[in-house]
Amino acid sequence: MKGQDRTTREVYASEFKSLEKNTFSPQPDFIRELRQTSMNRFTELGFPSTRLEEWKNTPVTSIIKTPYHRSVAQPKKFNPRVLTPYIAKETNRVVLLNGQFSHALSSLDKAPAAVDIKSLSEAIHLFPEKLTPILGQIADYHNHAFVALNTAFMDDGVFIRVPENLVMETPIHLVYIVTPLEKNTLFYPRNLICAGPNSQATVIEHYVSLSKELSGAEQDYFTNSVTEFIVEENASIHHIKLQQESMESKHISTTQILQYAHSSVSTVVITLGGKLTRNDVNVRLNGEGCHCHMNGLVLATGQQHVDNHTFINHAEPNCTSRELYKGIHAGRSHGVFNGRIVVRRDAQKTETKQTNKNLLLSKNAIVNSNPQLEINADNVKCTHGSTTGQLDEESIFYLRSRGIDPKTAHFLMINGFASEIIEEIQVEPIRDYLFHLLSDWLSDILKETTD
């Protein structure tokens, strides 16, 4: 595999040179330098292997063996009505179609004029001075190969800046739509979201594939996304990420969050699609009095592989964090949870709780769970735990004794297990949409197991 890794790296390096010459130019100097430094670093790092502790349960062989290529191809014909099921009402809608910001499909009329919501490529050229100090400075491309690759090739995405003291009543819904494509297509979405002091906002990242709906077949492609959040003093961010891509696709994402004093962040990561998915959510509590609340839900079946890696860095005192990730695994699916919480020496009076719960609906499903606590302070309250198992037979028997048939009893138990995460979502249309998806998913799974 070393030889294949080297060959694939050479393919990316060659494509980068071509894009630098023919596509990326003209570009500000800081972007050119950032791209080149990141490409050099990716070439040095190579793809992560299972010999690395962080990747020991998630091989990326399928990505290495398939040299994917950046594409900005747009569909020749596209009916906006096909988006209707995926667009939340009463939101500021931003649509990226096959990786490109679409002004025609977006609608920002509910956003206050003081809020910047721009295509990242536009923002780079319109006000580079706003991006120079922060773009590429939050997510670590020096030590993470996929972040380096995204930074080198970063395509389009969204730049959001909520100014000081502004409370956004209407959520921002970022919808990444993929239509039927040529083979081996790769997308590099890059988002930069800044919440000014005392501001509030809700941001939804929604990744959707229309390949089966429009062509009748699931499609293999690769999404390598990076989203950076800067949450300033007393600001509040509610972040929802929904991955609903093709069941043949690969999805590697990094969400990097930097919090300042007395800020609050809640994240919910929902994964349904993808043959191979890796979600990295990293938070640094960089000021006193911060609060972070992280939730996640995996619905996996077939041969899906879903890896959730989280890292909460308690760097300052008097901060709190709560984390609850749940997985429901059917078929031959493989789940990975690696949750790391570090309490630094000066982070006294830290309170943190981490929980991972997994439900196995099949004897062939596997979950590797590894919650971690590293405590370097002495005045803290820290707990963590993990459980993996099947449905409680006594609870099933209780429901059966009340006249409920086996399929409905299983449905109620599993639905209750997942609902705890979905109910954390504060945007009602998205919450209702997810309950509908959960119901459909469970119906399909239980039909397979009872037929």
C-alpha positions in Angstrom: 0.0 0.0 0.0 3.0 2.3 0.5 3.6 2.3 -3.3 -0.1 3.0 -4.0 -0.1 5.8 -1.4 2.9 7.4 -3.1 1.4 7.0 -6.6 -1.9 8.6 -5.5 -0.1 11.5 -3.8 1.7 12.1 -7.1 -1.6 12.2 -8.9 -2.9 14.9 -6.5 0.4 16.8 -6.7 0.2 16.8 -10.5 -3.4 18.0 -10.4 -2.5 20.7 -8.0 0.2 22.1 -10.3 -2.3 22.2 -13.2 -4.9 24.0 -11.1 -2.4 26.5 -9.8 -1.5 27.4 -13.3 -4.9 27.3 -15.0 -7.7 27.6 -12.4 -6.7 29.1 -9.1 -5.1 32.2 -10.5 -5.6 35.0 -10.0 -5.7 34.7 -6.2 -4.4 36.7 -3.2 -0.9 36.0 -2.1 -1.9 34.6 1.2 -4.2 32.1 -0.4 -1.5 31.0 -2.9 1.0 30.6 0.0 -1.6 28.7 2.1 -2.4 26.4 -0.7 1.2 25.6 -1.5 2.2 25.1 2.1 -0.7 22.8 2.6 0.1 20.8 -0.5 3.7 20.4 0.6 2.5 19.2 4.0 0.1 16.7 2.5 2.9 15.3 0.3 5.0 14.9 3.4 2.3 13.3 5.5 0.7 11.0 3.0 -2.6 9.3 3.7 -3.2 8.1 7.3 -2.7 4.3 7.8 -4.1 1.9 10.3 -0.7 2.0 12.0 -1.6 5.4 13.4 -3.6 5.2 16.6 -6.1 7.8 15.4 -6.9 5.7 12.3 -6.4 2.1 13.5 -10.1 1.2 13.0 -10.7 3.2 9.9 -8.7 2.1 6.8 -8.8 4.6 3.9 -7.6 2.1 1.4 -10.6 2.7 -0.9 -9.7 6.4 -1.1 -6.0 5.7 -1.8 -6.8 3.1 -4.5 -9.2 5.5 -6.3 -7.5 8.8 -7.3 -10.4 11.2 -7.1 -10.3 14.4 -9.1 -11.6 17.9 -8.3 -14.6 18.8 -10.5 -16.8 21.9 -10.9 -19.1 20.4 -13.5 -22.6 21.7 -13.2 -25.7 19.7 -14.4 -26.9 20.8 -17.9 -30.5 20.6 -16.8 -31.6 21.0 -13.2 -35.1 21.3 -11.8 -35.0 23.2 -8.5 -38.1 21.4 -7.4 -36.1 18.3 -6.6 -34.6 20.2 -3.7 -37.9 20.8 -2.0 -37.7 17.8 0.3 -34.3 18.9 1.6 -34.9 22.6 2.1 -36.0 23.6 5.6 -38.6 26.3 5.6 -38.1 29.6 7.3 -34.3 29.5 7.0 -31.7 31.5 5.1 -30.9 29.0 2.4 -27.4 28.7 0.8 -27.1 26.0 -1.9 -23.9 24.6 -3.3 -24.5 22.6 -6.4 -21.7 20.1 -7.1 -19.4 22.1 -5.0 -20.2 25.6 -6.4 -22.2 28.3 -4.6 -25.5 28.8 -6.5 -26.9 32.3 -6.2 -30.0 31.2 -8.2 -30.9 28.4 -5.8 -30.0 30.4 -2.6 -32.3 32.7 -0.7 -30.9 35.1 2.0 -33.8 37.6 2.2 -34.3 36.7 5.9 -30.8 37.6 6.9 -30.1 41.0 8.5 -28.1 43.3 6.2 -25.3 43.5 8.8 -24.5 39.7 8.5 -22.0 38.6 5.9 -23.1 35.4 4.1 -20.9 35.0 1.0 -19.4 32.4 -1.2 -16.0 31.7 0.2 -14.4 32.3 -3.2 -16.2 35.7 -3.4 -15.2 36.6 0.2 -11.5 35.8 -0.6 -11.5 38.4 -3.4 -13.9 41.0 -1.9 -12.4 41.3 1.6 -9.2 39.3 1.9 -8.2 41.4 4.9 -11.0 39.7 6.9 -9.9 36.2 6.0 -6.1 36.6 6.1 -5.7 36.3 9.9 -8.1 33.4 10.3 -8.6 31.2 7.2 -6.5 28.1 7.6 -5.4 29.0 11.2 -8.1 27.1 13.1 -8.1 23.6 11.5 -4.7 22.0 11.8 -3.4 21.1 8.3 0.2 20.6 9.7 -0.7 17.2 11.3 -3.9 16.1 9.5 -3.5 14.9 5.9 -7.2 15.4 4.9 -7.3 18.9 6.3 -4.0 19.6 4.4 -5.6 18.2 1.2 -8.7 20.3 1.6 -6.7 23.5 2.3 -4.6 23.0 -0.8 -7.5 22.4 -3.1 -10.3 24.2 -1.2 -13.0 24.8 -3.7 -16.0 26.9 -2.9 -17.9 27.1 0.4 -19.4 29.7 2.7 -18.0 32.6 4.7 -20.4 33.8 7.5 -19.7 36.7 9.8 -22.3 37.6 12.5 -21.4 41.0 13.9 -21.3 41.9 17.6 -24.5 42.0 19.6 -26.6 40.6 16.7 -29.0 37.7 17.4 -30.0 35.8 14.2 -33.5 34.6 14.7 -33.5 32.7 11.4 -31.1 29.7 10.9 -28.7 29.5 8.1 -29.1 26.3 6.1 -26.1 25.3 4.0 -27.2 22.6 1.5 -24.5 20.7 -0.4 -26.2 19.0 -3.4 -24.5 16.4 -5.5 -26.1 15.4 -8.8 -25.1 12.4 -11.0 -21.4 12.9 -11.9 -18.5 11.6 -13.9 -16.6 8.9 -12.1 -14.1 9.6 -9.3 -15.2 13.1 -8.5 -13.9 14.9 -5.4 -15.4 17.9 -3.6 -13.5 20.2 -1.2 -16.1 22.3 0.7 -14.6 24.9 3.0 -16.6 27.0 5.4 -15.5 29.8 7.8 -18.0 30.9 10.3 -17.3 33.8 12.8 -19.7 34.8 15.6 -18.9 38.2 17.0 -19.1 39.0 20.8 -22.6 38.6 22.2 -24.0 37.3 19.0 -26.2 34.2 18.4 -26.7 32.0 15.3 -27.8 28.6 14.1 -25.9 27.0 11.2 -27.0 23.8 9.5 -24.7 21.8 7.2 -26.6 19.4 5.1 -24.9 17.0 2.6 -27.3 15.4 0.1 -26.9 13.1 -2.9 -29.5 13.1 -5.7 -27.7 10.4 -7.7 -30.2 7.6 -6.9 -33.2 9.9 -7.3 -32.0 11.3 -10.7 -30.1 8.4 -12.2 -31.5 5.4 -10.4 -28.2 4.3 -8.8 -26.0 5.2 -5.9 -22.8 6.8 -6.9 -19.2 6.8 -5.7 -17.6 10.2 -5.0 -15.6 11.7 -2.3 -16.4 14.7 -0.1 -13.5 16.1 1.9 -14.9 19.0 3.9 -13.5 21.4 6.5 -15.6 23.9 8.6 -14.0 26.4 11.0 -15.9 28.2 13.7 -14.6 31.2 15.7 -17.0 31.9 18.6 -16.1 35.1 20.4 -16.8 36.2 24.0 -20.4 35.6 25.1 -21.4 34.4 21.7 -23.7 31.4 21.1 -23.6 28.9 18.2 -26.0 26.0 17.5 -24.5 23.8 14.8 -26.2 20.9 13.1 -24.5 18.6 10.6 -26.6 16.1 8.6 -24.8 13.7 6.3 -27.3 12.1 3.9 -25.0 11.3 0.9 -24.9 8.4 -1.5 -24.4 4.9 0.1 -21.4 4.4 -2.2 -19.7 7.7 -1.4 -16.8 8.6 1.0 -17.1 11.5 3.4 -14.2 12.8 5.5 -15.0 16.0 7.5 -13.3 18.1 10.1 -15.2 20.6 12.2 -12.8 22.9 14.2 -14.3 25.2 16.8 -12.5 27.8 18.8 -14.4 29.3 21.7 -13.6 32.4 23.7 -14.7 33.4 27.3 -18.3 32.7 28.3 -19.2 31.5 24.8 -21.6 28.6 24.2 -21.6 26.0 21.5 -23.9 23.0 20.8 -23.2 20.6 18.0 -25.3 17.7 16.7 -23.8 15.4 14.0 -26.2 13.0 12.3 -24.9 10.4 9.9 -27.1 8.3 7.6 -25.3 8.1 4.3 -21.9 7.2 3.0 -20.1 3.9 2.6 -17.1 5.3 4.5 -17.6 8.3 6.8 -15.2 10.0 9.2 -16.4 13.0 11.3 -13.8 14.8 13.3 -15.2 17.4 15.7 -12.6 19.3 17.7 -13.3 22.1 20.2 -10.9 24.3 22.1 -12.3 26.1 25.1 -10.0 29.0 25.0 -11.5 31.3 27.6 -13.0 31.1 31.1 -16.7 30.1 31.5 -17.2 28.4 28.1 -19.8 25.7 27.6 -19.8 23.0 24.9 -22.5 20.5 24.3 -21.8 17.8 21.7 -24.3 15.2 20.4 -24.2 12.7 17.6 -26.3 9.9 16.1 -25.3 7.2 13.6 -27.9 5.1 11.6 -25.8 2.5 9.7 -26.6 -0.6 7.8 -25.3 -2.8 5.0 -21.5 -2.4 5.0 -21.3 1.2 6.0 -18.4 2.3 8.1 -18.9 5.4 10.3 -16.2 6.8 12.5 -16.8 9.7 14.9 -13.7 11.2 16.5 -14.2 14.1 18.9 -11.7 16.1 20.9 -12.6 18.7 23.6 -9.6 20.7 24.8 -10.3 22.3 28.2 -7.6 24.9 28.1 -9.0 27.4 30.6 -10.7 27.2 34.1 -14.5 27.2 34.9 -15.6 25.6 31.7 -18.1 22.8 31.2 -18.7 20.2 28.4 -21.3 17.5 27.8 -21.0 14.9 25.2 -23.5 12.2 24.1 -23.0 10.1 21.0 -25.3 7.2 20.0 -25.0 4.6 17.2 -27.6 2.2 15.8 -25.9 -0.5 13.7 -27.6 -3.1 11.5 -26.3 -5.4 8.8 -22.5 -5.7 8.6 -22.0 -2.0 9.5 -19.0 -0.9 11.5 -19.1 1.9 14.0 -16.1 3.7 15.6 -16.3 6.2 18.4 -13.2 7.9 19.8 -13.9 10.7 22.2 -10.9 12.4 23.8 -11.2 15.1 26.5 -8.1 16.8 27.8 -8.2 19.0 30.9 -5.1 21.2 30.9 -3.1 22.0 34.1 -4.6 25.5 34.4 -8.2 24.4 33.7 -9.3 24.2 37.3 -13.0 23.7 38.1 -13.7 22.0 34.9 -16.9 19.9 34.7 -17.2 17.4 31.8 -19.3 14.3 31.1 -18.9 12.0 28.1 -21.1 9.1 27.1 -21.2 6.8 24.1 -24.1 4.3 23.7 -24.4 1.8 20.8 -27.3 -0.4 19.8 -26.5 -3.5 17.7 -29.4 -4.8 15.6 -27.4 -7.5 14.0 -24.9 -10.2 15.1 -22.6 -9.0 12.3 -22.5 -5.3 13.3 -19.4 -4.1 15.1 -18.6 -1.0 17.2 -15.3 0.0 18.6 -15.8 2.6 21.3 -12.9 4.4 23.0 -13.8 7.2 25.4 -10.7 9.0 26.9 -10.1 11.4 29.7 -6.8 13.1 30.3 -6.8 15.1 33.5 -4.0 17.4 34.4 -5.8 19.5 37.0 -6.9 18.5 40.5 -10.1 20.5 41.1 -12.4 18.9 38.4 -15.6 16.9 38.0 -15.0 14.5 35.1 -16.9 11.3 34.0 -17.0 9.1 31.0 -18.6 5.9 29.9 -19.5 3.6 27.1 -22.1 0.8 26.5 -22.7 -1.4 23.5 -25.3 -4.1 23.3 -28.6 -5.3 21.9 -32.2 -4.4 22.8 -33.3 -5.1 26.3 -35.4 -8.3 26.1 -37.2 -7.5 29.3 -38.4 -4.2 27.9 -39.5 -6.0 24.7 -41.3 -8.6 26.8 -43.1 -5.8 28.8 -44.4 -4.2 25.6 -45.4 -7.6 24.2 -47.4 -8.3 27.4 -49.3 -5.1 26.7 -50.5 -6.4 23.4 -47.9 -4.8 21.2 -46.7 -6.9 18.3 -42.9 -7.7 18.0 -42.1 -5.3 15.1 -43.9 -2.4 16.8 -42.2 -3.1 20.1 -38.8 -3.1 18.4 -39.7 0.1 16.6 -40.7 1.9 19.8 -37.6 0.8 21.7 -35.1 1.9 18.9 -37.0 5.1 18.2 -36.8 6.0 21.9 -33.1 5.3 21.9 -32.5 7.7 18.9 -35.0 10.4 19.9 -32.9 11.7 22.7 -30.3 13.1 20.2 -32.8 14.4 17.7 -34.7 16.3 20.4 -31.6 18.3 21.0 -32.1 20.0 17.7 -33.6 23.4 18.2 -34.8 24.0 14.6 -38.3 22.5 14.4 -38.3 21.8 10.6 -35.0 20.0 10.8 -36.1 18.1 13.9 -39.3 17.0 12.2 -37.4 16.0 9.1 -35.0 13.9 11.1 -37.8 12.1 12.9 -39.3 11.3 9.5 -36.0 9.9 8.3 -35.6 7.9 11.4 -39.0 6.4 11.0 -38.4 5.4 7.4 -35.0 4.0 8.2 -36.3 1.9 11.1 -39.2 0.6 9.0 -36.8 -0.5 6.3 -34.4 -2.2 8.8 -37.2 -4.0 10.7 -38.8 -5.1 7.4 -35.5 -6.7 6.4 -35.1 -8.5 9.8 -38.7 -9.8 9.9 -39.2 -10.8 6.3 
